[in-house]
Amino acid sequence: MNLDKALSIGSAIVTVAMVTVIVSHPTSASIIRAVGDAFSGSLRAAMGK
């Protein structure tokens, strides 16, 4: 196995672990919703709606 392939697999495992930790935190849903609302609000403002 090449070093490049090993690093790719390792980084994929770390990414999955980070996503699991972030999503499992109780306040994550409200934070994600707030970020989404802010983003959609900025898009609406840019389009003039």
C-alpha positions as CSV (number, residue, x, y, z in Angstrom):
1,M,0.0,0.0,0.0
2,N,1.3,3.4,-1.0
3,L,1.8,6.1,1.6
4,D,-0.6,8.3,-0.3
5,K,-3.4,5.7,-0.1
6,A,-2.7,5.2,3.6
7,L,-2.9,8.9,4.3
8,S,-6.1,9.1,2.3
9,I,-7.7,6.4,4.3
10,G,-6.5,7.9,7.6
11,S,-7.9,11.3,6.7
12,A,-11.3,9.8,5.7
13,I,-11.5,8.0,9.1
14,V,-10.6,11.3,10.9
15,T,-13.3,13.2,8.9
16,V,-16.0,10.6,9.7
17,A,-15.0,10.8,13.4
18,M,-15.2,14.6,13.4
19,V,-18.6,14.6,11.8
20,T,-19.9,12.1,14.3
21,V,-18.7,14.2,17.2
22,I,-20.2,17.4,15.8
23,V,-23.6,15.8,14.9
24,S,-23.9,14.0,18.2
25,H,-23.6,17.2,20.3
26,P,-27.0,18.3,21.5
27,T,-26.8,21.9,20.3
28,S,-25.5,21.0,16.8
29,A,-29.0,20.9,15.3
30,S,-29.8,24.5,16.4
31,I,-26.4,25.8,15.3
32,I,-26.7,24.1,11.8
33,R,-30.3,25.5,11.5
34,A,-29.1,29.0,12.4
35,V,-26.2,28.9,9.9
36,G,-28.7,27.7,7.2
37,D,-31.1,30.5,8.0
38,A,-28.4,33.1,7.9
39,F,-27.2,31.8,4.6
40,S,-30.6,31.8,3.1
41,G,-31.3,35.2,4.4
42,S,-28.2,36.6,2.8
43,L,-29.1,35.0,-0.5
44,R,-32.6,36.6,-0.3
45,A,-31.1,40.0,0.5
46,A,-28.7,39.6,-2.4
47,M,-31.5,38.8,-4.8
48,G,-33.6,41.7,-3.4
49,K,-36.4,39.7,-2.0
